[in-house]
Amino acid sequence: MSSSAYLARVDRYAAGVLSGAVPSCRMLRAACQRYEDDKRRDDLYFDTSKFLRFVRCAQTLKHFKGEFAGKAIRLEDWQLFVAANVFGWYRVATRRRRYQYADVYVPRKNGKTTFAAIIALYMLLFDGEPAAEVYAAAVDKEQAKICFDTAKELLRNSDLTALADIYRGSIVRSQTASAFKPLTKDTKNKDGLNPHAAICDERHAWKTNEIYDVIKTGIGSRRQPLVFSISTAGVDTSYPYFRDLEFLRDVMNGIQEKDNHFIMLFEPDEGDRWDDPEVWRKVNPNYGVSLYPEYMESEFQEAKKKGGSTLAAFCTKNLNMWVDAPEVWISDDDVAANGRGLDPSVLLGQECYVGLDLASKNDITAAAFWFPAFKAVRYLFCVPESKVAEMSDRVDYRQWKEQGWLVVTPGKTLDEDWYLQTLISWMDLYDVRKITYDPWAIWNILPKFGRYCDRLMEYQQNIRYMSVPTKWLEAAVLRHELDFLGNPIIRWMFRNVVVYRDPNANIKLDKARSRNKIDGVVASVDAIGGWLNDTAGQESKIIYSNHDLRVI
């Protein structure tokens, strides 16, 4: 392929993204628009020779595993786009590379590790930097070795092997006194680092930015360094990369400025569904190349079936969705098994306990009606009209409304009076013994419960109160004893649950770490808690006697 053809591929890719011909997310379109805007800047110029030098380096290397083993590497269009931006743009004033930082945020199975290893080898062998220090940085030694070992094998199986000596813990180019090594927080003498390039692998797993900050400090004396971060999404939003991504999005949205930072984020847009194959395609640039549709379908089916950590892994690793729920509480299979085909009409007039979990006025609100004699739970879920329209929770509220599982309140926020009338009309259908509630967001409507005021009971959401009913619910669900009346919303909410466990094996639902909704599950625990409170000393002792649970 001619030199001009490679740049033409880059231009066609950018144009295809912007026109919609290439499936793409909003952040990818922003990256391509930035590239097009850069062509009109007087303070930048594009050095085609530098871009092509990288391409030639890459295509001298060969795959060493899988179905492509032994074949020359062919950079995909999106990879050429990254290379063109990172290695092609230069500043007129300094004649140095424009980008010192780059972040490529892409799901797994898209060739990111091989691509990162190629960049590391190029910076070591062909960037012209004397005594270049190149690092494969990661959260631990094993992760750092993935990129480093990939680079070793690429070099070992190529015509470039004579340019450097390969050792167990380093690749050394003696001619320029340059070296490529792994780097972790345990590496000694980190403060003396002077990186020319650093590949920061899987930033989502870094608990702190300690290593990243050391690298940033160390590049100051280099002429044109490169800190290249490449990562998928993670499962802990308290880690710094989650916040860093917010900053990067602000840069691409024009809210923040970071002109020396290349940013390319493959991620779902607001409202995108995890079960939509079109979303799979647009967030995976190697879809159909190194990531096969049948693989995605298989992974999706397993995630849908098992839920919990399997679903979290599918969303994070295959779709770049942050899912702060790494631990399976109860599998989706077990939740789905809690149904006996009970006719809801048999519950009319029957004894029940109500649990309430009121959300903010623009969010979903849940009421759980627990019928102990039938071991059945009926749910009243309400959302305002605006919530249905925005689809911000990546679920189709409109479908649930049409199917009768969801009550939609008029207006942009929850109409409390309207909601209370609906709730009371439901309670009038049954023999309500207790109404337990989370005191947050409900105090102002308590006097409006009228004839039901004497049945209200505040239920504290701390572990002392929540552990026993949560464990009771857990045991009953795992034994498939309950009937959720086929409600798909509560099934979805169970998938979102994160459980906090204290050193004494007490548990509670962790609403703070459950990024998606669990309101119905919380309401269920509240309702069961009210029932257990009424039956303490008799029924509850029988219930717990065989399950190593104690009433507190």
C-alpha positions in Angstrom: 0.0 0.0 0.0 1.3 3.5 -0.9 2.1 6.0 1.8 -0.8 8.2 0.7 -3.2 5.3 1.0 -2.6 5.0 4.7 -3.5 8.6 5.3 -6.5 8.3 3.0 -7.7 5.4 5.2 -7.5 7.7 8.2 -9.4 10.4 6.5 -12.1 8.0 5.3 -12.5 6.6 8.8 -13.0 10.0 10.3 -15.4 11.0 7.6 -17.3 7.7 8.0 -17.6 8.2 11.7 -18.9 11.8 11.3 -21.3 10.9 8.5 -22.7 7.9 10.4 -21.4 5.3 8.0 -19.2 3.9 10.7 -21.2 2.9 13.8 -19.9 5.2 16.6 -20.6 6.7 20.0 -20.6 10.4 20.8 -17.1 10.5 22.2 -15.7 8.8 19.0 -17.4 11.4 16.9 -15.9 14.1 19.0 -12.4 12.6 18.5 -12.9 12.6 14.7 -14.3 16.1 14.7 -11.3 17.3 16.7 -9.0 15.7 14.0 -10.9 17.5 11.2 -10.7 20.8 13.2 -7.0 20.4 13.6 -6.5 20.5 9.9 -7.6 24.1 9.9 -5.2 25.2 12.7 -2.3 27.4 11.9 -0.2 26.3 14.9 -0.2 22.7 13.9 1.1 20.7 11.0 0.9 17.0 10.0 4.2 15.2 9.5 3.2 12.3 7.2 6.7 10.8 7.3 6.5 10.3 11.1 3.1 8.7 10.8 4.3 6.3 8.1 7.4 5.5 10.1 5.2 4.1 12.8 3.0 2.2 10.3 6.1 0.6 8.8 7.3 -0.4 12.2 4.0 -2.0 13.0 3.7 -3.9 9.7 7.2 -5.3 10.1 6.0 -7.2 13.1 4.0 -10.4 13.0 1.3 -12.0 15.1 2.6 -14.8 17.2 -0.6 -16.6 18.5 -4.1 -17.5 17.4 -5.4 -17.8 13.9 -3.2 -14.9 12.6 0.1 -16.4 14.0 2.9 -15.8 11.5 1.0 -13.2 9.5 2.1 -9.6 9.3 0.2 -7.2 11.5 -2.3 -5.1 9.6 -3.5 -2.0 11.6 -7.2 -1.5 11.6 -8.7 1.9 10.6 -9.2 3.0 14.2 -5.6 2.1 15.1 -4.3 4.0 12.1 -6.5 6.9 13.3 -4.8 6.7 16.8 -1.3 6.5 15.2 -2.0 9.4 12.8 -3.0 11.7 15.7 -0.4 10.6 18.2 2.6 10.5 15.8 1.5 12.8 13.0 0.6 16.1 14.6 3.4 18.6 15.4 3.5 22.1 16.8 4.8 24.7 14.4 6.5 26.7 17.1 8.5 23.9 18.6 8.6 21.3 15.8 7.8 18.7 18.5 4.9 16.3 18.8 1.6 17.9 19.8 0.4 15.0 22.0 2.3 14.1 25.2 -0.6 12.1 26.6 -3.0 9.7 25.0 -6.0 7.8 26.4 -7.6 5.0 24.4 -10.6 3.5 26.2 -11.7 0.4 24.4 -13.4 -3.0 25.4 -11.4 -6.2 25.4 -10.8 -8.4 22.4 -10.1 -5.3 20.2 -6.4 -5.8 19.9 -5.5 -3.2 22.5 -2.6 -5.1 24.1 -0.9 -5.8 20.9 -1.4 -2.2 19.7 0.1 -0.9 23.0 3.1 -3.2 22.7 3.7 -1.9 19.1 3.7 1.6 20.4 6.2 0.7 23.1 8.6 -0.9 20.6 8.3 2.0 18.3 9.2 4.5 21.1 12.2 2.3 22.0 13.6 1.6 18.5 12.5 4.3 16.1 11.6 7.5 17.9 15.2 8.8 17.9 15.4 9.5 21.6 18.8 8.9 23.2 18.8 6.7 26.3 15.1 6.3 26.1 13.3 4.8 29.1 10.2 3.0 28.1 7.9 1.3 30.6 4.9 -1.0 30.7 3.2 0.3 33.8 0.4 -1.5 35.5 -1.2 -2.2 38.9 0.9 -5.2 39.6 3.8 -7.3 38.1 1.5 -9.8 36.4 -0.5 -7.1 34.6 2.6 -5.2 33.6 4.1 -8.3 32.1 1.2 -8.8 29.7 2.1 -5.8 27.6 5.9 -6.3 28.1 5.8 -10.0 27.2 3.7 -9.3 24.2 6.3 -6.8 23.0 9.1 -9.4 23.5 7.2 -12.0 21.4 6.4 -9.5 18.7 10.1 -8.5 18.5 11.4 -12.1 18.8 9.2 -13.2 15.8 10.1 -10.3 13.5 12.9 -9.0 11.3 13.6 -6.3 13.9 15.0 -8.8 16.5 18.6 -7.8 15.6 18.0 -4.2 16.8 17.7 -5.1 20.5 18.6 -7.6 23.1 15.8 -9.5 24.8 16.2 -10.3 28.4 13.8 -11.7 31.1 13.0 -8.3 32.6 14.0 -5.9 29.8 14.5 -5.2 26.1 17.7 -3.2 25.5 18.8 -1.3 22.5 22.5 -0.8 23.2 23.1 1.5 20.2 21.0 4.2 21.9 21.4 3.1 25.5 17.6 2.6 25.6 15.5 0.0 27.5 12.0 -1.2 27.9 10.9 -2.6 31.3 7.8 -3.4 33.4 6.9 -0.9 36.1 4.6 -1.3 39.1 4.2 0.3 42.5 6.7 -2.2 43.9 9.4 -1.1 41.5 12.4 0.3 43.4 13.8 3.8 42.9 10.6 5.0 41.1 11.4 8.7 41.9 14.5 8.5 39.7 12.5 7.6 36.6 13.0 9.6 33.4 10.4 8.1 31.0 10.4 8.8 27.3 7.3 6.6 27.0 5.0 4.7 29.4 2.2 2.4 28.5 -0.3 2.6 31.4 -2.3 -0.6 31.1 -5.8 -1.2 32.5 -5.9 2.1 34.4 -9.4 1.1 35.7 -7.7 -1.3 38.2 -5.3 1.3 39.7 -6.4 2.0 43.2 -4.4 5.2 43.2 -2.6 7.4 40.7 0.7 7.0 42.5 2.5 5.4 39.5 0.8 7.7 37.0 1.9 10.8 39.0 5.5 9.5 39.1 5.5 9.0 35.4 4.1 12.5 34.8 6.7 14.1 37.0 9.5 12.1 35.3 8.8 13.1 31.7 9.6 16.7 32.3 13.1 16.6 30.9 12.2 14.6 27.8 11.9 16.4 24.4 8.7 14.7 23.3 7.5 12.0 25.7 4.4 9.9 25.4 2.2 8.7 28.3 -0.2 6.2 26.6 -3.1 4.9 28.8 -5.2 2.1 27.5 -8.0 0.5 29.5 -11.4 -1.0 29.7 -14.1 0.0 32.1 -14.0 -1.2 35.7 -16.1 -2.2 38.7 -15.1 0.3 41.4 -16.1 3.9 40.7 -14.0 5.0 43.7 -10.8 4.4 41.7 -9.2 7.5 40.1 -9.6 6.5 36.5 -13.4 6.7 36.8 -13.0 10.4 37.7 -10.2 10.9 35.1 -12.6 9.7 32.4 -15.1 12.4 33.4 -12.4 15.0 32.9 -11.5 13.5 29.5 -15.1 13.7 28.4 -15.2 17.3 29.5 -12.2 18.0 27.3 -13.9 16.4 24.3 -17.1 18.4 25.1 -15.2 21.6 25.2 -15.7 22.2 29.0 -12.0 21.6 29.9 -8.9 22.3 27.8 -6.0 19.8 27.4 -4.5 20.4 24.0 -1.6 18.0 24.5 -3.9 15.0 25.3 -5.2 12.7 22.6 -8.5 11.1 23.7 -10.5 8.3 22.0 -13.3 6.7 24.1 -15.3 3.8 22.9 -18.3 3.7 25.2 -22.1 3.5 25.1 -24.1 6.7 24.9 -26.8 7.8 27.4 -29.8 5.5 27.0 -27.9 2.7 25.1 -29.0 -0.8 26.2 -26.5 -3.5 27.1 -28.6 -6.1 25.2 -28.6 -4.2 21.9 -26.3 -5.7 19.2 -26.0 -2.3 17.5 -24.5 -1.0 20.8 -22.0 -3.9 20.8 -20.9 -2.9 17.3 -20.4 0.8 17.9 -18.3 0.3 21.1 -16.1 -2.4 19.7 -14.0 -1.1 16.8 -12.7 -4.6 15.9 -16.2 -6.1 15.8 -16.1 -8.8 13.1 -12.2 -8.7 13.0 -10.8 -9.9 16.3 -14.1 -9.8 18.1 -16.7 -12.1 16.5 -20.5 -11.6 16.7 -21.0 -15.2 17.8 -18.7 -14.7 20.7 -20.6 -11.6 21.8 -23.9 -13.4 21.5 -22.6 -16.2 23.6 -21.2 -13.9 26.3 -24.5 -12.0 26.2 -26.7 -15.1 26.7 -24.5 -16.2 29.6 -24.7 -12.7 31.2 -28.5 -12.6 30.8 -28.9 -16.0 32.3 -26.6 -15.7 35.3 -26.8 -11.9 36.1 -24.6 -10.8 39.0 -20.9 -10.7 38.4 -21.3 -12.4 35.0 -23.5 -9.5 33.8 -21.1 -7.0 35.4 -18.2 -8.6 33.6 -20.0 -8.5 30.2 -20.9 -4.8 30.7 -17.5 -3.7 31.8 -15.2 -5.8 29.6 -17.3 -6.1 26.5 -19.2 -2.8 26.5 -17.1 -0.4 28.6 -19.9 0.2 31.1 -18.8 0.9 34.6 -20.7 -1.5 36.9 -20.0 -1.1 40.5 -21.3 -4.5 41.5 -18.5 -7.1 41.4 -20.1 -9.5 43.8 -23.0 -11.8 43.0 -25.6 -11.7 45.8 -28.2 -14.0 44.2 -28.0 -15.3 40.7 -30.7 -14.4 38.2 -31.5 -18.1 37.7 -32.4 -18.3 41.4 -34.5 -15.1 41.3 -36.3 -16.3 38.2 -37.2 -19.6 39.9 -39.3 -17.8 42.5 -42.6 -18.1 40.8 -45.4 -20.6 41.1 -47.9 -19.0 38.7 -50.0 -17.6 41.6 -53.1 -15.6 40.5 -52.8 -12.2 42.1 -56.6 -12.1 42.6 -56.3 -14.7 45.4 -54.4 -12.1 47.5 -57.4 -9.8 47.7 -58.3 -9.2 51.3 -55.4 -11.2 52.6 -53.0 -10.2 55.4 -50.0 -8.3 54.1 -47.1 -6.1 55.2 -46.0 -3.1 53.1 -42.4 -1.8 52.7 -41.8 1.6 51.2 -38.6 2.9 49.6 -39.3 6.4 48.3 -36.6 7.8 45.9 -36.0 11.4 44.9 -38.9 13.0 43.1 -37.5 12.4 39.7 -36.6 8.7 40.2 -38.3 5.3 40.7 -40.3 4.6 43.8 -41.1 1.2 45.1 -43.7 -0.4 47.4 -43.5 -4.1 48.3 -46.7 -5.9 49.4 -45.6 -9.0 51.3 -48.2 -11.8 51.9 -46.7 -14.2 54.5 -49.4 -16.9 54.1 -48.7 -17.1 50.4 -45.0 -16.2 50.5 -45.8 -13.8 47.6 -44.7 -10.2 46.9 -46.6 -7.8 44.8 -44.9 -4.5 43.7 -46.0 -1.0 43.0 -43.3 0.8 41.0 -43.9 4.4 40.1 -41.8 6.8 38.0 -42.5 10.3 36.6 -43.1 10.8 32.9 -39.7 12.4 32.4 -37.9 9.3 33.7 -39.7 7.1 31.1 -38.6 9.4 28.3 -34.9 9.7 29.2 -34.1 5.9 29.7 -31.1 6.9 31.9 -31.0 3.5 33.7 -30.4 1.6 30.5 -33.8 -0.1 30.7 -37.0 0.3 28.7 -39.4 1.8 31.2 -41.9 2.3 28.3 -42.2 -1.4 27.7 -42.8 -2.1 31.5 -45.5 0.7 31.5 -47.2 -0.9 28.5 -47.1 -4.4 30.1 -48.7 -3.0 33.3 -45.7 -3.4 35.6 -45.0 0.3 36.0 -47.2 3.2 37.0 -46.2 6.5 35.5 -47.1 9.6 37.4 -47.8 12.8 35.5 -45.2 15.6 35.3 -41.4 15.8 35.5 -41.3 14.9 39.2 -43.2 12.6 41.4 -46.6 14.0 42.4 -46.6 13.0 46.1 -50.4 13.4 46.5 -51.1 11.5 43.3 -48.7 8.7 44.4 -50.2 8.5 47.9 -53.7 8.2 46.5 -52.5 5.3 44.3 -50.7 3.6 47.2 -53.7 3.9 49.5 -56.0 2.5 46.7 -53.7 -0.5 46.6 -53.6 -0.9 50.3 -57.4 -0.8 50.5 -57.4 -4.1 48.5 -55.7 -6.0 51.3 -55.5 -6.5 55.1 -52.5 -4.3 55.8 -51.0 -5.0 59.2 -47.8 -2.8 59.0 -46.3 -0.2 56.8 -42.5 0.0 57.2 -40.6 2.8 55.6 -37.2 4.2 55.1 -37.4 7.6 56.9 -35.5 9.4 54.1 -37.7 11.4 51.8 -41.0 10.4 53.4 -41.4 12.4 56.5 -43.4 15.2 54.8 -46.2 12.9 53.6 -46.6 10.7 56.7 -49.6 12.7 58.0 -51.4 12.1 54.7 -51.7 8.3 55.3 -55.0 9.0 57.1 -56.5 5.8 58.4 -53.3 4.0 57.9 -51.2 6.3 60.1 -51.4 3.9 63.1 -49.8 1.1 61.0 -46.7 3.1 60.0 -43.4 2.0 61.4 -40.1 3.7 60.8 -37.5 1.1 59.8 -33.9 2.2 60.2 -31.7 1.4 57.2 -28.6 0.4 59.3 -27.1 -3.0 59.5 -28.5 -3.7 63.0 -32.1 -3.7 61.6 -31.5 -4.7 58.0 -29.3 -7.9 58.5 -32.0 -10.3 59.7 -34.7 -9.6 57.1 -32.0 -9.4 54.3 -30.8 -12.8 55.3 -34.3 -14.1 55.5 -35.0 -12.9 52.0 -31.8 -14.3 50.7 -32.5 -17.8 52.2 -36.1 -17.8 50.9 -35.1 -16.8 47.3 -32.3 -19.4 47.2 -34.8 -22.1 48.3 -37.2 -20.9 45.6 -40.0 -20.5 48.1 -41.3 -17.1 47.0 -43.5 -15.8 44.2 -42.6 -12.5 42.7 -45.7 -12.8 40.4 -43.5 -12.7 37.3 -42.5 -9.1 37.8 -39.5 -8.3 35.5 -38.6 -5.0 37.3 -37.8 -6.8 40.6 -35.8 -9.4 38.6 -33.7 -6.5 37.1 -33.3 -4.9 40.5 -32.0 -8.1 42.0 -29.2 -8.1 39.4 -28.1 -4.7 40.6 -27.7 -5.5 44.3 -24.4 -5.1 46.1 -24.3 -6.4 49.7 -22.2 -5.0 52.5 -20.9 -7.5 55.0 -19.4 -6.6 58.4 -16.8 -8.6 60.3 -19.6 -10.3 62.3 -21.3 -11.7 59.1 -24.2 -9.2 59.3 -25.3 -8.0 55.9 -27.3 -5.1 54.3 -28.1 -3.9 50.9 -25.5 -1.3 49.9 -27.5 1.5 48.0 -24.4 3.7 47.8 -22.5 1.2 45.7 -25.4 0.0 43.6 -25.2 2.3 40.6 -28.5 0.9 39.1 -31.8 0.7 41.0 -32.5 -1.7 43.9 -35.5 0.1 45.4 -37.8 -2.9 45.0 -35.4 -5.2 46.8 -35.0 -2.6 49.6 -38.7 -2.3 49.9 -39.0 -6.1 50.2 -36.5 -6.2 53.0 -38.4 -3.4 54.8 -41.7 -5.3 54.4 -40.2 -8.5 55.7 -38.6 -6.6 58.5 -42.0 -5.3 59.6 -43.5 -8.8 59.5 -40.6 -10.3 61.5 -40.9 -7.5 64.0 -44.6 -8.4 64.5 -43.9 -12.1 64.8 -40.6 -11.9 66.9 -40.6 -14.5 69.6 -42.8 -16.9 67.8 -42.7 -17.2 64.0 -39.3 -15.7 63.5 -37.7 -18.2 66.0 -39.1 -21.0 63.9 -38.0 -19.4 60.7 -34.4 -18.9 61.8 -33.9 -22.1 63.8 -32.7 -24.0 60.8 -30.6 -21.3 59.1 -28.1 -20.1 61.7 -29.8 -16.7 61.9 -30.6 -14.8 65.1 -33.2 -12.2 65.8 -31.6 -9.0 67.1 
